[in-house]
Amino acid sequence: MYGLSEDSLKEITGNHPENPTLALPCRTVFASGQRKVEVIGPCLEEEAAKLHEGVW
């Protein structure tokens, strides 16, 4: 389970050198593995975004 999508995080951080982004959804990564992984999210994205306020 995760709270904030990479696209949303990139909107918050912009091109910040301490947060290089990777446009590769976690569902794609996990689907390439040997075990099935259930991905739930993003959940509570607005709340998760608040954690980044003032950081970047």
Secondary structure, 3 states (H helix, E strand, C coil): CCCCCHHHHHHHHCCCCCCCCCCCCHHHHHHCCCCCCCCCCCCCHHHHHHCCCCCC
